[in-house]
């Protein structure tokens, strides 16, 4: 009797475990983050490919002159990029200003 009950419980646990994705995030992301609309741009990487500098912003590979949402990729350097729109300009750096300031203090 106990063996039958235990085996039934084990089989039901295995079937539930197989339907759950262990890599699925615990929390759902907001719908705005999933669509990429009106998301603040985050500079993730600057890639040197020959003479040209490409950048990765929010997972999208761009080069100078490309657009990201409402922003135009105006300038690309090895340390930062400048995005511009009709309303404003944004400077995105690979390193935070805290790191930059600590380097200035060391000199």
Phi, psi and omega in degrees: 000312181293324179295320179294316179295318179295317180293322177296318178296319179295318179295318180293324177295319180295319180293324177292320181295328181286335181275348181263126178278116182290344180265356181291133177299148181290325182249144175284143175279155176295148184298331178294327179288327182287325183275340180081009181270133178057037177262135179295131183291137177237121178283119183257329183197151170240123187248125175271117176234094185069234179274345187263144174256123174252156180231156173245115178240120181050041176082003182250127179280124183227161173231167181304133182101341178287168177243148175229114188051239181267002184262147175255128179283097189277316185218140177231125173237179180284350181244333185205169174229157175239123175254140179228147173226184178295329185269324187201170173245143179234131174256119178252127181249153174289326184246146182289162179293337177297316178294316179300315180294323180292327177292322180294324179290329181289336185282000000 
